[in-house]
Amino acid sequence: MGEKVEAGSYDLSDRQLYRIKHRQCLAALGRMLEERRFDRPKNLLGLEIELNLAGPDGTPRMMNTEVLRRIASRDFQTELGMFNLEVNIAPHRLGGRVLDQLTEELRTALAYAHRKANEVDAGIVMIGILPTLSRADLVSANLSEDDRYALLNDQIVAARGEHFALDIEGVERLRCSSASIAPEAACTSVQLHLQVTPGKFADVWNAAQSIAAAQVAVGANAPFLFGRELWRESRPPLFLQSTDTRPPELQAQGVRPRSWFGERWIDSAYDLFEENVRYFPALIPLCDPEDPQRVLDDGGVPQLAELTLHNGTVYRWNRPVYGIADGVPHLRVENRVLPAGPTVTDVIANVAFYYGVVRALAEEARPVWSRLPFATAARNFDTACRYGIEASLEWPRRGRYGGLTQVAAVDLVRDELLPLAGAGLDAWGVEPADRDLYLGVIEERCRRRVNGASWQAATFHRALERGLEREAALAATTRRYCELMHAGEPVHTWPVGLPEPALPVR
């Protein structure tokens, strides 16, 4: 959905033609895989972060058009809600001091954007869900001014045929409905890209699915929505329900949701694109005149426009991506598990953990997914979203007897996954100083059992204990979060609670 899409209406013939074109694209992809037409990976990583705009009082500001005009950089662009932005960091080669380079570039970009937002009484907030968002903020009138968002909203609403039901039960329960997909705009995430060869794609994707729960457990940062304390990472259930094209009857029949963990380990990238064709009707049946088979016959590289557009409307937590760079096609795994924030250091620590563990797991002789049932990985993901840093996960038992064992997420990460991450970063050629610094942040989160979600919840409850009403406590928690986020020290070092008011000078 990152491409320019113009609003329009579609009839039955459009959808039939789109299905035909989509299958042609899939056949062309299969042919490209068989003929080995893909680029060799250049060890490139890509990083995108979705952001919020909030005012000095901590509440959202619906002004991304004005802020983007002032930023005037192609690195920043709109996202679904008027209070959202996205920053894109140019691809970097994995190795050397790449983690420190990413940290410096991200800090510079966010500081500049924050200064520009300050000019219109707003600021940048890097957080999974802004705690001060209200139901009145998340309505169709507050979708960004771009045809693609209006079109996406119209098509998902039409496919569902009724209001979206939000029902999330965590520490508290939220039950409400929405006439649009606007609540999805509350979910702001980090997206990590890794270019891989077709031969390694399945191993990398399977490895990423295996550790999705661990990523969420240590990185959760979205415990609040509409004034309710829900799951420690409330983005996945919110995303699922706010984009769910299935009325209750189709849910009861087992029809897959468009926000999807998946249902099996794969053998090829083709498996995922084929599932998208087989299971999910087109939302935006926009056809391109390209004949992909003819392009291949002529020695060219097809755009596969229908395949890539449709792929952007199936919201897997690890998504396959077909892309073209410098006229050469490639495949990427896009990891969409992590929430934004809390600080740049925390984000890069999450980056280091992901790329390190995925590299190590994808190269194991006896891969973890051969010992971990897919349904268990999916259940782990839900458990990690619900309980965050306190989650307990099922994981393959070490030793000769095999089977699964229950283990605290923090122990799994600290005892097994962090050493793997270190080995993976070594294999990428990352400098040991960077490796130790950023993986050390993850280790400290585990040791102290602190992440963004646990800090938000603890600070909110301290504010209530001081006598603040719920709305005021959420706003105060958000303002304090913003102060500490911009100060830049990682979240495990943040003091819990609000600062004491200054004593009057006598």
C-alpha positions as CSV (number, residue, x, y, z in Angstrom):
1,M,0.0,0.0,0.0
2,G,3.0,2.3,-0.2
3,E,2.4,3.0,-3.8
4,K,0.2,5.9,-5.1
5,V,-3.3,4.6,-5.5
6,E,-6.1,6.7,-6.8
7,A,-9.7,6.5,-5.5
8,G,-12.2,4.8,-7.7
9,S,-15.0,2.3,-7.9
10,Y,-14.8,-1.3,-9.1
11,D,-17.3,-3.6,-10.6
12,L,-17.6,-7.4,-11.0
13,S,-15.5,-7.5,-14.2
14,D,-12.7,-5.6,-12.5
15,R,-12.5,-8.2,-9.8
16,Q,-12.6,-11.1,-12.2
17,L,-9.8,-9.5,-14.3
18,Y,-7.8,-8.8,-11.2
19,R,-8.0,-12.5,-10.2
20,I,-6.7,-13.5,-13.6
21,K,-3.9,-11.0,-13.5
22,H,-3.0,-12.0,-9.9
23,R,-2.7,-15.6,-10.9
24,Q,-0.5,-14.6,-13.9
25,C,1.8,-12.8,-11.5
26,L,1.9,-15.8,-9.2
27,A,2.9,-18.0,-12.2
28,A,5.5,-15.5,-13.2
29,L,6.9,-15.5,-9.7
30,G,7.1,-19.3,-9.8
31,R,8.9,-19.2,-13.1
32,M,11.4,-16.6,-11.7
33,L,12.1,-18.9,-8.8
34,E,12.7,-21.9,-11.0
35,E,14.9,-19.9,-13.4
36,R,16.9,-18.3,-10.5
37,R,16.4,-14.8,-11.7
38,F,16.7,-13.2,-8.2
39,D,19.5,-11.0,-7.0
40,R,22.0,-12.4,-4.5
41,P,21.6,-10.7,-1.1
42,K,23.9,-7.9,-0.2
43,N,23.4,-8.3,3.6
44,L,21.2,-5.2,3.5
45,L,18.8,-4.3,6.4
46,G,16.0,-1.8,6.1
47,L,14.2,0.0,8.9
48,E,10.9,1.9,9.0
49,I,9.3,3.3,12.1
50,E,5.7,4.6,12.5
51,L,5.4,7.6,14.8
52,N,2.7,9.6,16.7
53,L,2.2,13.4,16.9
54,A,1.2,14.7,20.3
55,G,0.9,18.1,21.9
56,P,2.5,19.3,25.1
57,D,-0.5,18.0,27.0
58,G,0.2,14.5,25.7
59,T,-2.9,14.3,23.5
60,P,-2.8,13.5,19.8
61,R,-2.4,16.2,17.2
62,M,-4.2,15.7,13.8
63,M,-1.7,17.6,11.7
64,N,0.7,15.3,9.8
65,T,0.2,17.2,6.6
66,E,1.5,20.4,8.2
67,V,4.3,18.7,10.0
68,L,5.4,16.9,6.9
69,R,5.4,20.1,4.9
70,R,7.8,21.6,7.5
71,I,10.0,18.5,7.7
72,A,10.3,18.6,3.8
73,S,12.1,15.3,3.6
74,R,11.3,12.2,1.6
75,D,12.5,10.1,4.5
76,F,9.2,11.0,6.2
77,Q,5.8,10.2,4.9
78,T,2.1,9.9,5.9
79,E,0.6,6.9,7.7
80,L,-3.0,6.0,8.2
81,G,-4.0,8.5,10.8
82,M,-3.6,12.3,10.7
83,F,-1.6,11.9,14.0
84,N,0.8,9.4,12.3
85,L,4.1,9.8,10.4
86,E,6.6,7.2,9.2
87,V,10.3,7.6,9.0
88,N,12.3,5.4,6.6
89,I,16.0,4.9,7.2
90,A,18.0,4.1,4.1
91,P,19.2,0.5,3.7
92,H,22.4,-0.4,5.4
93,R,24.8,-3.3,5.0
94,L,24.9,-5.5,8.0
95,G,28.4,-5.5,9.5
96,G,30.9,-3.2,11.2
97,R,29.5,-0.3,13.2
98,V,26.1,-0.5,11.5
99,L,24.2,-0.5,14.8
100,D,25.8,2.8,16.0
101,Q,25.3,4.2,12.5
102,L,21.6,3.5,12.6
103,T,21.4,5.0,16.1
104,E,23.0,8.2,15.0
105,E,20.9,8.5,11.9
106,L,17.7,7.8,13.7
107,R,18.4,10.2,16.5
108,T,19.3,12.9,14.0
109,A,16.1,12.3,11.9
110,L,13.8,12.2,14.9
111,A,15.3,15.2,16.6
112,Y,14.9,17.2,13.4
113,A,11.3,16.1,13.0
114,H,10.6,16.9,16.6
115,R,11.9,20.4,16.2
116,K,9.8,21.0,13.1
117,A,6.7,19.6,14.9
118,N,7.4,21.9,17.8
119,E,6.8,24.8,15.5
120,V,3.1,23.9,15.3
121,D,2.8,23.0,19.0
122,A,3.3,19.2,18.4
123,G,6.0,16.7,19.0
124,I,7.2,13.2,17.9
125,V,6.2,10.3,20.2
126,M,7.7,6.8,19.5
127,I,5.3,4.4,21.2
128,G,3.2,1.3,20.3
129,I,-0.2,2.9,21.1
130,L,-0.5,6.5,22.3
131,P,-2.3,6.1,25.7
132,T,-4.3,9.3,25.4
133,L,-6.1,8.3,22.2
134,S,-9.9,8.4,22.5
135,R,-12.6,6.9,20.4
136,A,-13.4,10.3,19.1
137,D,-9.8,10.6,17.7
138,L,-10.1,7.3,15.7
139,V,-12.8,8.1,13.2
140,S,-12.8,8.2,9.4
141,A,-12.6,12.0,9.4
142,N,-9.1,11.7,10.9
143,L,-7.7,9.4,8.2
144,S,-4.8,11.0,6.4
145,E,-5.5,13.0,3.3
146,D,-4.5,10.5,0.7
147,D,-6.7,8.6,-1.7
148,R,-5.1,5.2,-0.8
149,Y,-6.3,5.4,2.8
150,A,-9.8,6.4,1.9
151,L,-9.9,3.7,-0.7
152,L,-8.6,1.0,1.7
153,N,-11.1,2.1,4.3
154,D,-14.0,2.0,1.9
155,Q,-13.1,-1.5,0.5
156,I,-12.5,-3.1,3.9
157,V,-15.8,-1.6,5.3
158,A,-17.6,-2.8,2.2
159,A,-16.1,-6.3,2.5
160,R,-17.2,-6.6,6.1
161,G,-20.7,-5.1,5.5
162,E,-21.1,-3.9,9.1
163,H,-19.3,-2.1,11.9
164,F,-16.1,-3.4,13.3
165,A,-16.4,-5.0,16.7
166,L,-13.5,-4.3,19.1
167,D,-13.5,-6.7,22.1
168,I,-10.1,-7.1,23.9
169,E,-10.0,-8.5,27.4
170,G,-6.8,-8.0,29.3
171,V,-6.2,-6.4,32.7
172,E,-9.4,-4.7,31.9
173,R,-11.9,-5.2,29.0
174,L,-12.6,-2.9,26.1
175,R,-15.8,-3.4,24.1
176,C,-16.9,-1.0,21.4
177,S,-17.4,-0.7,17.7
178,S,-16.2,1.4,14.8
179,A,-17.7,2.4,11.5
180,S,-14.2,2.6,9.9
181,I,-10.7,1.1,10.1
182,A,-9.5,4.2,11.8
183,P,-8.7,2.4,15.1
184,E,-5.9,0.6,13.2
185,A,-4.1,3.9,13.1
186,A,-3.4,3.6,16.8
187,C,-0.9,0.8,16.1
188,T,2.5,2.2,15.4
189,S,5.3,-0.3,14.7
190,V,8.8,-0.9,13.7
191,Q,9.3,-2.8,10.4
192,L,12.6,-4.6,9.8
193,H,13.5,-5.8,6.3
194,L,16.1,-8.4,5.3
195,Q,16.9,-9.3,1.7
196,V,17.4,-13.1,1.3
197,T,18.0,-15.5,-1.5
198,P,15.0,-17.7,-2.6
199,G,16.9,-20.7,-1.2
200,K,17.2,-19.2,2.3
201,F,13.9,-17.4,2.4
202,A,11.9,-20.2,4.1
203,D,14.6,-20.7,6.8
204,V,14.6,-17.0,7.5
205,W,10.8,-16.7,7.6
206,N,10.4,-19.8,9.8
207,A,13.1,-18.5,12.1
208,A,11.4,-15.1,12.4
209,Q,8.1,-16.8,13.1
210,S,9.7,-18.9,15.8
211,I,11.0,-15.9,17.7
212,A,8.1,-13.5,17.2
213,A,6.9,-14.3,20.7
214,A,10.3,-13.5,22.3
215,Q,10.5,-10.3,20.4
216,V,7.1,-9.2,21.7
217,A,7.9,-10.3,25.3
218,V,11.0,-8.2,25.6
219,G,9.7,-5.3,23.4
220,A,6.0,-4.8,24.3
221,N,5.1,-1.2,24.5
222,A,1.3,-0.8,24.0
223,P,-0.7,-1.6,27.2
224,F,-3.4,1.0,26.8
225,L,-6.2,1.8,24.4
226,F,-9.2,4.2,24.8
227,G,-8.4,4.6,28.5
228,R,-8.3,0.8,29.3
229,E,-5.4,-1.3,30.4
230,L,-5.5,-4.3,28.0
231,W,-2.7,-6.6,26.8
232,R,0.9,-5.6,27.3
233,E,1.1,-5.5,23.5
234,S,-2.4,-4.6,22.4
235,R,-1.5,-3.9,18.8
236,P,-2.0,-7.4,17.4
237,P,-5.6,-7.9,18.7
238,L,-6.5,-4.3,17.8
239,F,-5.0,-4.7,14.3
240,L,-6.8,-8.0,13.8
241,Q,-10.2,-6.7,14.9
242,S,-10.0,-3.2,13.3
243,T,-9.2,-4.6,9.8
244,D,-11.3,-7.8,10.0
245,T,-13.4,-8.2,6.9
246,R,-15.1,-11.3,8.3
247,P,-18.5,-10.9,9.9
248,P,-19.1,-13.4,12.8
249,E,-20.5,-16.0,10.5
250,L,-17.4,-16.2,8.4
251,Q,-15.2,-16.2,11.6
252,A,-17.2,-19.2,12.8
253,Q,-16.5,-21.0,9.5
254,G,-12.8,-20.6,10.1
255,V,-12.1,-18.1,7.3
256,R,-8.7,-16.6,7.8
257,P,-8.4,-13.0,9.1
258,R,-6.3,-10.5,7.0
259,S,-4.2,-9.8,10.1
260,W,-2.6,-13.2,10.3
261,F,0.2,-15.1,12.1
262,G,-0.1,-17.9,9.6
263,E,-0.9,-21.6,10.0
264,R,2.2,-23.6,8.9
265,W,6.0,-23.6,8.4
266,I,6.9,-23.0,4.8
267,D,9.3,-24.5,2.2
268,S,9.5,-21.5,-0.2
269,A,8.5,-17.8,-0.5
270,Y,6.1,-19.0,-3.1
271,D,4.0,-20.7,-0.4
272,L,3.1,-17.4,1.2
273,F,2.2,-15.6,-2.0
274,E,0.2,-18.6,-3.1
275,E,-1.7,-18.6,0.2
276,N,-2.5,-14.9,-0.3
277,V,-4.1,-15.7,-3.7
278,R,-6.0,-18.7,-2.4
279,Y,-7.4,-17.3,0.8
280,F,-7.9,-13.6,0.5
281,P,-10.2,-11.8,-2.0
282,A,-8.8,-8.6,-3.5
283,L,-9.6,-5.4,-1.7
284,I,-8.3,-3.1,-4.4
285,P,-8.7,-4.8,-7.8
286,L,-6.5,-2.3,-9.6
287,C,-5.0,-3.9,-12.8
288,D,-1.8,-3.0,-14.5
289,P,-1.4,-3.5,-18.3
290,E,1.8,-5.4,-17.9
291,D,1.9,-9.0,-19.2
292,P,4.5,-10.6,-16.8
293,Q,5.1,-13.7,-18.8
294,R,5.9,-11.6,-21.9
295,V,8.2,-9.4,-19.9
296,L,10.1,-12.6,-18.8
297,D,10.2,-13.9,-22.3
298,D,11.8,-10.7,-23.4
299,G,14.4,-11.0,-20.7
300,G,13.0,-8.2,-18.6
301,V,11.9,-7.9,-14.9
302,P,8.1,-7.8,-14.3
303,Q,6.7,-5.5,-11.7
304,L,4.1,-8.0,-10.6
305,A,1.9,-5.1,-9.7
306,E,-1.2,-7.1,-8.7
307,L,0.8,-9.5,-6.6
308,T,2.6,-6.8,-4.7
309,L,-0.5,-4.6,-4.2
310,H,-2.5,-7.6,-2.8
311,N,0.4,-8.6,-0.6
312,G,0.2,-5.2,1.0
313,T,-3.4,-5.9,2.1
314,V,-2.6,-9.2,3.9
315,Y,-1.1,-8.2,7.3
316,R,1.2,-11.0,8.2
317,W,3.5,-10.4,11.2
318,N,6.3,-11.6,9.0
319,R,5.5,-10.7,5.5
320,P,7.1,-11.7,2.2
321,V,8.1,-8.8,-0.1
322,Y,8.9,-8.9,-3.8
323,G,11.0,-5.9,-4.8
324,I,13.1,-4.5,-7.6
325,A,16.3,-2.5,-7.0
326,D,18.5,-1.2,-9.9
327,G,16.5,-3.3,-12.3
328,V,17.1,-6.5,-10.4
329,P,14.4,-8.5,-8.5
330,H,14.9,-9.6,-5.0
331,L,12.9,-11.1,-2.0
332,R,12.8,-9.7,1.5
333,V,11.3,-10.9,4.8
334,E,9.6,-7.9,6.5
335,N,9.3,-8.3,10.3
336,R,6.3,-6.3,11.6
337,V,6.2,-7.7,15.1
338,L,7.7,-4.8,17.2
339,P,6.0,-1.7,18.5
340,A,7.7,1.7,18.1
341,G,9.9,2.9,20.9
342,P,10.5,3.5,23.7
343,T,13.9,5.2,22.8
344,V,16.2,5.0,19.8
345,T,18.6,2.8,21.9
346,D,15.8,0.4,22.6
347,V,14.8,0.3,19.0
348,I,18.3,-0.5,17.9
349,A,18.6,-3.1,20.7
350,N,15.5,-4.8,19.3
351,V,17.1,-4.6,15.8
352,A,20.3,-6.3,17.0
353,F,18.4,-9.0,18.8
354,Y,16.2,-9.8,15.7
355,Y,18.9,-9.8,13.0
356,G,21.3,-11.8,15.3
357,V,18.8,-14.5,16.3
358,V,17.3,-14.9,12.8
359,R,20.8,-15.4,11.3
360,A,21.8,-18.0,13.9
361,L,18.5,-20.0,13.9
362,A,18.3,-20.0,10.1
363,E,21.7,-21.7,9.9
364,E,21.1,-24.4,12.6
365,A,21.6,-27.9,11.4
366,R,18.5,-29.0,13.3
367,P,16.2,-26.0,13.0
368,V,14.0,-25.0,15.9
369,W,10.9,-25.1,13.8
370,S,11.4,-28.8,13.2
371,R,10.9,-29.3,16.9
372,L,8.3,-26.5,17.6
373,P,4.8,-27.1,16.3
374,F,3.5,-24.1,14.4
375,A,0.4,-24.0,16.5
376,T,2.6,-23.6,19.6
377,A,4.5,-20.8,18.0
378,A,1.2,-19.0,17.3
379,R,0.0,-19.6,20.8
380,N,3.3,-18.3,22.2
381,F,2.8,-15.1,20.2
382,D,-0.6,-14.5,21.7
383,T,0.7,-15.3,25.2
384,A,3.6,-12.8,24.8
385,C,1.3,-10.1,23.5
386,R,-1.0,-10.6,26.5
387,Y,1.7,-10.8,29.3
388,G,4.8,-9.1,27.8
389,I,7.9,-9.4,29.9
390,E,6.1,-11.7,32.4
391,A,5.1,-14.2,29.7
392,S,5.9,-17.9,29.9
393,L,6.4,-19.7,26.6
394,E,6.6,-23.2,25.3
395,W,10.0,-24.1,23.7
396,P,11.8,-27.2,22.6
397,R,13.6,-28.9,25.5
398,R,17.3,-29.2,25.2
399,G,19.0,-32.6,25.3
400,R,18.3,-36.0,23.9
401,Y,14.7,-36.5,25.0
402,G,13.2,-33.6,23.1
403,G,9.7,-32.4,23.6
404,L,8.5,-29.0,24.8
405,T,9.0,-27.3,28.1
406,Q,7.4,-24.2,29.7
407,V,10.0,-21.5,30.3
408,A,9.8,-17.8,31.4
409,A,10.3,-15.6,28.3
410,V,13.1,-13.7,30.1
411,D,15.0,-16.9,30.9
412,L,14.6,-18.1,27.3
413,V,15.9,-14.9,25.9
414,R,18.7,-14.5,28.4
415,D,19.9,-18.1,28.5
416,E,19.3,-19.3,25.0
417,L,18.4,-16.6,22.5
418,L,20.9,-13.9,23.4
419,P,23.9,-16.2,22.9
420,L,22.4,-17.1,19.6
421,A,22.0,-13.4,18.8
422,G,25.6,-12.7,19.6
423,A,26.7,-15.5,17.3
424,G,24.5,-14.3,14.6
425,L,25.8,-10.7,14.8
426,D,29.3,-12.1,14.7
427,A,28.4,-14.0,11.5
428,W,27.2,-10.7,10.0
429,G,30.5,-9.1,10.9
430,V,29.1,-6.6,13.5
431,E,31.7,-5.0,15.7
432,P,31.8,-6.8,19.1
433,A,31.5,-3.4,21.0
434,D,28.2,-2.7,19.2
435,R,27.0,-6.3,19.7
436,D,27.7,-6.2,23.4
437,L,26.2,-2.7,23.9
438,Y,22.8,-3.4,22.3
439,L,22.3,-7.0,23.3
440,G,23.2,-5.8,26.8
441,V,20.1,-3.6,26.7
442,I,18.0,-6.7,26.0
443,E,19.8,-8.6,28.8
444,E,19.1,-5.8,31.3
445,R,15.4,-5.7,30.3
446,C,15.2,-9.4,31.1
447,R,17.2,-9.1,34.4
448,R,15.0,-6.2,35.7
449,R,11.8,-7.5,34.0
450,V,11.2,-4.1,32.5
451,N,10.1,-3.0,29.1
452,G,8.0,-0.1,27.7
453,A,4.7,-1.7,28.6
454,S,5.6,-2.6,32.2
455,W,7.0,1.0,32.7
456,Q,3.8,2.6,31.3
457,A,1.5,0.4,33.5
458,A,3.5,0.9,36.7
459,T,3.7,4.6,36.2
460,F,0.0,4.9,35.4
461,H,-0.8,3.0,38.7
462,R,1.5,5.2,40.7
463,A,-0.3,8.3,39.2
464,L,-3.7,6.8,40.3
465,E,-2.2,6.2,43.8
466,R,-1.3,9.9,43.9
467,G,-5.0,10.7,43.5
468,L,-5.1,11.5,39.7
469,E,-8.2,10.6,37.8
470,R,-7.8,8.0,35.1
471,E,-7.7,10.4,32.2
472,A,-5.3,12.7,34.0
473,A,-3.1,9.7,35.0
474,L,-2.9,8.5,31.4
475,A,-2.0,12.1,30.2
476,A,0.7,12.5,32.9
477,T,2.1,9.0,32.1
478,T,2.3,10.0,28.4
479,R,4.0,13.3,29.1
480,R,6.6,11.6,31.4
481,Y,7.1,9.0,28.7
482,C,7.8,11.7,26.2
483,E,10.3,13.4,28.5
484,L,12.3,10.2,29.1
485,M,12.0,9.1,25.4
486,H,13.6,12.3,24.2
487,A,16.3,12.1,27.0
488,G,17.3,8.9,25.3
489,E,18.3,6.5,28.1
490,P,17.0,2.9,27.6
491,V,13.7,2.1,29.2
492,H,15.1,-0.3,31.8
493,T,16.8,2.6,33.4
494,W,13.7,4.8,33.7
495,P,12.4,5.6,37.2
496,V,8.9,4.5,37.7
497,G,6.3,7.1,38.5
498,L,5.9,10.8,38.0
499,P,8.4,13.3,39.2
500,E,7.6,14.9,42.5
501,P,6.3,18.5,42.1
502,A,9.0,21.1,42.9
503,L,8.8,22.7,46.3
504,P,8.1,26.4,46.4
505,V,11.1,28.6,47.1
506,R,10.9,30.2,50.6
